[in-house]
Amino acid sequence: MLIRVNTLVGLILVVCFMSQRVTAQRPGINQDESKVPSFKLPEVLKLNGGGFVETAEAWESKRRLEVFNAMADNVYGHVPKRKVSVNFKVVSSWDIFEGTAIRKVVKIVFGDDQTNIATLLVTVPKTGSPVPCFLGYNFHGNHTTTDDPKVPITKSWVRKQKDNRATESGRGTSASRWPYREIVDAGYGLATIYYGDVDPDVHDEFKNGIHPLFFESGQTKPKETEWGSIGAWAWALSRCLDYLIEDQQVDGSKVAVIGHSRLGKTSLWAGASDPRFWITISNNSGCGGAALSRRQFGETVKVINRVFPHWFCDRFPSFSDRVESLPVDQHMLMALIAPRAVYVASATKDLWADPRGEYLSLQNANGVFALYGDPALGADPPAADKSVKTSLRGYHTRTGKHDITLYDWQQYVKFAKAQLDK
Ligand code: GCU
């Protein structure tokens, strides 16, 4: 009986928490469109020294770096200068899907000792030629993305597990977020890596994960404008891309970086930082991702810095109470991806992530995309479950909650196909 009561109480708490995620009447959190403050976004095309850039050439040679540095200085932090070795080794591979695809486990070693090891799981259709490929982090370990018994279980720190260790019981538990069969059948590869293999998602003062590999002698934490966890995760996605470029079965010029939620924040920063990414996809990334910070709708800069102090650089919290003074906003992150393609997706019940604000950052990057001939996006997002696409940008709001579903993936595959067909 006692257990039943406990279970019931637990269930009620979980339901309360989930409904908060959906409708979120959290104290101090606005989810009322009429209460969004009026604001002015920083001008993405205006040079620091004055004057506006009017050509793609001027954007690339003059303004883009200013915008990149401003995003890095104030939000995500810079990658430290120190060079760290990264080694890859394919440790196993096997056929799947009746021999139509191959799956391989790639061991990635960061640094010279054997303490920072990540595992990239690469699944590719056997088409006889190199395939375009999606690359994205998973939240709980590669083994949770599929029930394939051969996928190794991560030894790294994991969230929400007993002793923060992954076990066999997690196998396949996130499979709905990773529709391998559909992706492979459509002719694409899908590579995934557990983000905690790179940096455990806990504020540990940067003692674990890859940050210490980059410290100068005597340094114990990143400097004010050096990277937090999102910066480190994004950097490691670029290292995965280094591997994929060498993989004969993957077309290294066609790697789409994708992520959901905090990992969508990460995919956006990876896509903005590394011009080798073909397409950048943000699924429900919200505050610090696609959503405009100045709207202060749903999660705010203040809240995110308080709850996740390790995600961003140390300068970001200085804007918690004066977001209108941030030298950047998230439309500038979108602009950094131009002229490469970018897709943003929201969900109707994911108010915490500010669906409208996610659309508006893509829309407010119109000026930079226009330099490359991309048609302007309209002032309002499309109706739920309808996507809007220009030649370089795509957006939809899926009906439902904060998640990445088969429907979302189908839109990404269609968008990728449209890019291939151009
Ligand atoms: C929390 C956080 C969000 C984040 C999300 C996730 O809700 O506030 O910023 O996107 O977790 O990653 O699931």
Residues whose N, C-alpha, C, O or C-beta is under 5 A from the ligand:
A	BS01	GCU	H260 S261 R262 L263 N284 S285 G286 C287 E299
